[in-house]
Amino acid sequence: MPEAAADEAAADTAFAKHVLPEINVLFRVARSITRHDADAEDLVQDTLLRAFRAIERFDGRHPRAWLLTIMRNALSDTGLSKGGT
């Protein structure tokens, strides 16, 4: 298996192991922050995309804390706040 394919497979495996089990928690937190399902879904999607792009730098410890930090940063970048304004 070429090195790039092995790296991609490892990233996919890490994402499935550390990120996917936390999606429900991410949505609940996003929903409590934004108070709107659509905004919460957008925030979770942005969080997941950022996590996917950064998974190779993740050390495997404390995935929920890592993801919530990504969500907090995504929230400040998007300007969403309570009530979706």
SULWOTA-V337426 format. One record per backbone hydrogen bond with DSSP energy under -1.0 kcal/mol. CO is the residue of the C=O (numbers start at 1). NH is the residue of the N-H. E is the energy in kcal/mol with one decimal. If there is no record, write none. Layout:
BEGIN
co=CO nh=NH e=E
co=CO nh=NH e=E
END
This chain:
BEGIN
co=2 nh=6 e=-2.2
co=3 nh=7 e=-2.5
co=4 nh=8 e=-2.2
co=5 nh=9 e=-2.4
co=6 nh=10 e=-2.3
co=7 nh=11 e=-2.3
co=8 nh=12 e=-2.5
co=9 nh=13 e=-2.3
co=10 nh=14 e=-2.5
co=11 nh=15 e=-2.5
co=12 nh=16 e=-2.4
co=13 nh=17 e=-2.2
co=14 nh=18 e=-2.9
co=15 nh=19 e=-2.0
co=15 nh=20 e=-1.9
co=19 nh=22 e=-2.1
co=20 nh=23 e=-1.5
co=22 nh=26 e=-2.7
co=23 nh=27 e=-2.5
co=24 nh=28 e=-2.3
co=25 nh=29 e=-2.6
co=26 nh=30 e=-2.8
co=27 nh=31 e=-2.9
co=28 nh=32 e=-2.0
co=29 nh=33 e=-1.7
co=30 nh=34 e=-3.0
co=31 nh=35 e=-2.3
co=36 nh=40 e=-2.5
co=37 nh=41 e=-2.8
co=38 nh=42 e=-2.2
co=39 nh=43 e=-2.4
co=40 nh=44 e=-2.6
co=41 nh=45 e=-2.6
co=42 nh=46 e=-2.5
co=43 nh=47 e=-2.4
co=44 nh=48 e=-3.0
co=45 nh=49 e=-2.4
co=46 nh=50 e=-2.4
co=47 nh=51 e=-2.6
co=48 nh=52 e=-2.6
co=49 nh=53 e=-2.2
co=50 nh=54 e=-1.4
co=54 nh=57 e=-2.0
co=62 nh=66 e=-2.3
co=63 nh=67 e=-2.8
co=64 nh=68 e=-2.6
co=65 nh=69 e=-1.9
co=66 nh=70 e=-2.1
co=67 nh=71 e=-2.7
co=68 nh=72 e=-2.5
co=69 nh=73 e=-2.3
co=70 nh=74 e=-2.7
co=71 nh=75 e=-2.8
co=72 nh=76 e=-2.1
co=73 nh=77 e=-1.9
co=74 nh=78 e=-2.2
co=75 nh=79 e=-1.8
co=81 nh=84 e=-2.6
END
